[in-house]
């Protein structure tokens, strides 16, 4: 291990393929059926809307990535702008969301494979995919980039055949009439759900410490990724609704394969399934690389264990960070639930988008002389629109996802506090909590024995609760004294 330096080995082609391959994931192959039930044929509008929302923030990524091309992506930007807990929270959500994204892609890969091999075990196949790409990412960024480029080029060729044939075929039963059964609300819900298919430029930012000539390459790769995705997804959506109806699409486990079957037969099913498998695997590859680089940056600054900052002497990759993140990813993937992981992924990335735009605004104000090879046009309108539209999408996620996001935030807060305050600070905090519990229990004992509570209890129950409150108060009081004494001895 011994070293902590990453190598710049990715050129424009590899960086762009990293972004496109990271974005064209299993989502576009397995989620469009549910999205169509939300938006109807206006899913085409939702795809364009997502592309515009994504572009607002990707422009901020382009400027910040060119100006601050070190490992960590959003975390690096937030650290330069805000520091402290806000930068950690950005990195924390970035790390979590990339692991969810890898899990989502792996589960999507398993579902696509089940379309042709119905007897497979979804969680087992998903976890196996994660293990394979963990090994690829340990091997080195050059191998990762070459693998990604080859797979993405094949993917784009297959999708181009699907789109071209879909526009030319006469076997079309759908109606290209933009209708949204749920109105604007349905379109926004669909946008929040499918937004995951645009999350590719972020991977370029996370890998920016390994990109050659970052001042020019990063902005170009990000913008090429953005416009390519908008073109591909809009064309796919048009072909879908040209070929089939919304009603027939809704119940399909692999909507794109179902559409291909209608006008290309078994050959189309095979082609689209292969494309979907490649897309899922490239996304697992990209997001595995991304979460390990975020962990590497957080470890560099002391938020994560220092061992995650070690780089393998032979492969020049943060091996411990790759393995640690992949263990969590495998646990998420083992659930086999696509929709839940999709929303959870969206939440983490959207939070990251907000902080990226805020970082751009703050750095423009605080560091006007910072070298910026690329500048966001129409500043500050563009990052403000990026913030507003990202927050808008949050309100259309499933309520359970928001609860999960709150829980992850609280857990991140605990991790930050534990890492920053040190042993003495932890002893003081725990001691204070113990004294608070002791005091509350003593108060409850007094209220019980004086019959001051507005509840009616039997005599036996009253004394049982009184005894429990006294015991709890005594135990936590002793624990508090021991914690404070330990702190004093350490000092």
Secondary structure as GFF3:
##gff-version 3
##sequence-region A 1 491
A	DSSP	alpha_helix	12	23	.	.	.	ID=ss1
A	DSSP	alpha_helix	27	30	.	.	.	ID=ss2
A	DSSP	alpha_helix	32	39	.	.	.	ID=ss3
A	DSSP	three_ten_helix	40	42	.	.	.	ID=ss4
A	DSSP	alpha_helix	43	67	.	.	.	ID=ss5
A	DSSP	alpha_helix	74	81	.	.	.	ID=ss6
A	DSSP	alpha_helix	84	116	.	.	.	ID=ss7
A	DSSP	alpha_helix	122	139	.	.	.	ID=ss8
A	DSSP	alpha_helix	141	168	.	.	.	ID=ss9
A	DSSP	alpha_helix	183	194	.	.	.	ID=ss10
A	DSSP	three_ten_helix	195	198	.	.	.	ID=ss11
A	DSSP	alpha_helix	201	206	.	.	.	ID=ss12
A	DSSP	three_ten_helix	208	210	.	.	.	ID=ss13
A	DSSP	alpha_helix	214	243	.	.	.	ID=ss14
A	DSSP	alpha_helix	246	250	.	.	.	ID=ss15
A	DSSP	alpha_helix	255	300	.	.	.	ID=ss16
A	DSSP	three_ten_helix	306	309	.	.	.	ID=ss17
A	DSSP	alpha_helix	319	333	.	.	.	ID=ss18
A	DSSP	alpha_helix	338	366	.	.	.	ID=ss19
A	DSSP	alpha_helix	381	394	.	.	.	ID=ss20
A	DSSP	alpha_helix	399	449	.	.	.	ID=ss21
A	DSSP	alpha_helix	459	490	.	.	.	ID=ss22
###
